[in-house]
Amino acid sequence: MTNEVFAIEVNSLTKIYDKVPVVNSLSFNVKKGEIFGFLGPNGAGKTTTIKSILGLIRTNSGGIKINGIDISTDGKKIKKNIGYLPERVAFYQNLTAVQNLNFYAEMKNVPRGECINLIMEMGLKESAHKKVGKFSHGMRQRLGMARAMLGNPSILILDEPTGGLDPRGVKLIREKIRELNKKGATVFVSSHILSEIQAIADQVGIINRGRLVAKNNVSTLSNELKIKPKLILELKEVSEKTIKELKKIEGVEKVEIRGNKIEIICNAETRAKVIVAIEKAGGNIINMQTTEPTLEEVFMKYTEE
């Protein structure tokens, strides 16, 4: 039986700044062909980890492998297979979008013909020959994604890819990530927009104070934390009597009122009692749904002080 070769392997990674460990003995693996969401509060060590994986900074200790190859032995060869979108995208301001991508295409030994196609894919056809210095933040972000896709890399590392984008831009990036993944690319994505990560990621890793505090899919992490689904009931009208009756029920942990909607956290076996109590209190249920725990709830539980 052979050992599995991961797209990204991080083993006991440590990076110290001013005697403070920003990343502290961090270890995790990313499987080939999966979308991996990398999460953490501000200052948790996410960007430092990403720059370490890319070989952009020197680490104090630990090892990193890309597709089974140690980055310290053949970093140049490895980087040819990686597309990177940094948190702060930078381009040559006095060059056009096409000229910028042509420059990076030459560096990666990629045919120039790819550049205009990627610019069109990212919705920048009308701005292809405009200087990037006149681009909005969202336009530069789209161009950054185009640059990351140059050469059809097998691994994409995206740091806050939807930062500063309008809803159309966010949707475009999300769809592009799924499309690239479907074609076989491994996608490592860090973002503060947790709903976006929940929508696309196969696995999530949560880092806090430089250490990995959780790694799994959202459903499994929710079960481990015993986070219960939420029952949402829409009523014609929510009365004080209804609220009082609900709060009396054993097994009801939380009741929130949002207009004519009641959000209740309770055990599955308690839901029937909730419905009976509402009807007894004279409430008229119009609609009812159950929502599974969100990544935001999981994230808050794992990173709370």
N, C-alpha and C positions, 0 to 999 in steps of 0.2 A: 504494500500500500504506500503510495507516494504522498508526500506532504503537499497540501494545497498551496499553490502560488497565488498570492494576493496581488491586487493592483497596487495597493498601498499598505505598507507595514511600518508601524511606528513602535519602537521598542525602548522603553525606559528613557524617553526623551526628557532632557533637562536643559533649561536655558535660564541663566542667572544674569540679572541686570542690577548693578549697584548692591551686590550681596543679597538681593531678593530673588528667589526662584519664581519667575513668571510662568514657566512650564516646569512641572515637578514630577519626574519619573512617570511620564505619560506613555501609555501603551494602548494601541488599538489597531485593528485591521479593517481594510475595506475590500470586499470581494469584487472580483472582476465582473463588470456588467451591471453593477447595482448603482442606485442613486443614494448617496450617503449624506444626510444632513448633519452638519457640525454646528452645535449650538452652545451658547454660554453668555453670561452677562458681560457688560463692558468691562474690559480689563481682565477677563478670565484667562487670556492666553491664546485665543483663537488665531489671530493674525500672526502671532509669533510662531505658532505651530505650522501654519500654512507656509510661511517664509522658510521655515526649517525643512519642510518636505520638499520645497523647490530648490533648496540649497542656496538661498539668497542670504542667509545668515549662518554664522558658525554656532554650533551648539556646544554646551559644556560637556555633555555625555549622552549616551544612548545611540541607537542606530535607526536608520530609515532605509527601506527598500522599496523600489518601484518595479513592479513586475518581476520580483525576485532578485533584482540587481541592487546592490548597495550603492547609494548615491555618492558615497565618498570615493568609490573606485572608478565609476564611469558616469559622472554627472552629466557631461555634455551629451552623450548618446541618449541618456534617459530623457533629457529635456525635449528632445525632438518629438517625443510621443505625448507631450503634455501641452494643453492649451490653458492659459492662465488669464483670468480677469481679476485684477487687483481691486481692492476697496476704493482706492482713489485712482481713477483712470487718467492717464496722461498721454498726450500726443504732441506732435510738432504743430504749434498753433498757426504757423505761416504756410503750412502745406494743406492741400485739400484732403478729403476723406480717402479718395483713390490713391493719391500720392503717399499718404501715410501707410495705407495697407500694402502698397507696392514695395515700400521700404522694408516692412516686416516680412513680406513674402520672399524677398531676396535673401534676407537673413536666415529664413527657414528653408531656403531652396525649394520654394513652392511656386508653381506657375502663376504668373500675374493674372491670368484669366479668372482665377478663383476670386480675386478681390472684388470685382464689380458684381459678381454673382452673390457674394456674401453681403455686400452693401445693400443690394436689392432685397435679399432675404430678410434683412433687419429693418426694412421699411425706410431706407435712406436714399432711395433712387433719385429723388428731386434735389438732394443735397450732396450728391456724389462728388461734384466738382466745386463745392464751396470750401473755403478755408475753415479748418476745425476751430480756429479762434473765435468764429462767429456762431459756433454750435451752442445749443443749450446743454445743460447737464444731462438731460435725458437722451439727447442725440449722441453725446459722447459715450454714454453708457451703452447704447446700441452698437456704436462703432467698436467699443471695447469687446463686446460679445462677438462681433464679426472677426476681430483680430484673434480672439481665443480659438475660433473655429478654423483658422487657417491651417491647411495641411491635413484636415480630418484627423485630429489627434485621438488616440485611444483613451486618454484620460483628460478630463476637464476639471480644473480647480477654479471655482467661482467664489469670490469673496464679496458678499452683498451684491449679487447681480441685479437685483431689482431696485436698488437704492436710487431715489430721485426720479423714478419712472412714474408716468401716469398709468391708469388702469389698463389702457391698450398696450402700453409697453410691458407692463407686468405680465399680461396674458401672453404676449409674443415670446418673452423670455421663457415662461413656463412651458409653452408648447414646443419651443426649440429644444429645451432640455429633454423633454420626453421623446422628441423625434430623434435626437442624437443618441439617447440611451437605447431606443428601440433598434438603432443601427449597430449597437454593440459597445458604445462608449461607456466608460465608468465616469460617473459625475460626482464630484466631491463639492458640496455647496454649503457655504456658511451664510446665514441670514438672520436678521432680527424679525423678519416677517414670518412668524411661526405658522400661520395658516398656510402660507405658500409651501413651507417645508412639509407640513402634514399632507398637503395635496399631492406631492410628487415623490417623497423619499420612501425607499424600501426600509432603510434603517436610519436611526438617529443616534448620535453620540453627544452627550451633554458634558461640557467641561466647566468646572467651577474652581477658581483660585489655582489654576494650573494643573488640576487633577481631573481625570475622567470619573464622573460620578454615576453615569448610566450609559448603557449602549444596548439597544434592541429596537424592535418596532414599537410604535405608539401603543398598540393594543396590549402587548405584553407588559410594557412599563406601567400602564394604567392598572393592570391587574396586580402587579407587584406592589403598587402603592395603595391598592384597594380604593381607587377612585371610581365612584359609582356613576352610571349614566344619569342623565337629567331628563325628567318628565316635564314636558311643556304642554300646558293646557290653555286653550283659548276659550274664554267665557263671554257670554253676552254682556255680563257685568260682574265685577268682583266686589262682593260685599264684605264688611267687617266680620259678619257672622261666619262667612266661608273661611276667611283667614284664621279665625279663632279655632274653628273645628279642625282645620288641617294641622295646626300646631299642637293639637292634643294627641294626634295619632302617634303611637309608638313606632319607631322606625323611620319617621320623617326627620331628616337631619337639617334641612334648610328649605326655607320658603322665601321666594323673591317675587315681588309684584312688578310687572312692567306693563302699565296701561291695563288692558283687559286680558293680559296673559299672566299665568302663574307658572313659575319655574320651581320645580321641586326635586330635591335630591333625596332619594330613598331606595330601599331594597326593592328588588323586583316583586317580591311577595307582598309588599306594602301598597303597590299601585292600585290594586282592587279596592282596598280600604279608602284610599284617597278619593277615588271616583264616587264611591258610595257616600262618603262624608260631604262631598260637594253637592250631590243631588239632594241629600237630606237638608242641607243648609239653603236649598232653593236655587242653587246655581244651575245654569244652563250651559253645558259644554258644547262648543261649536266645532272645535278641532282638537286633536291630541297627537303628540309625537314624542318620540324618545330620541335623544341625541347622545352619542357616545362621548366619552371624555376627550377633551381637546389636547393638543400638544402644549398649548399654553398652560393648562392645569398641571400637566406632567412636569413641564419646565419649572414652574413656580415651586412645586413641591421639592424638586431636586436641588434647587439653587437658593431656597430661602435660608436666611441666616439662622 
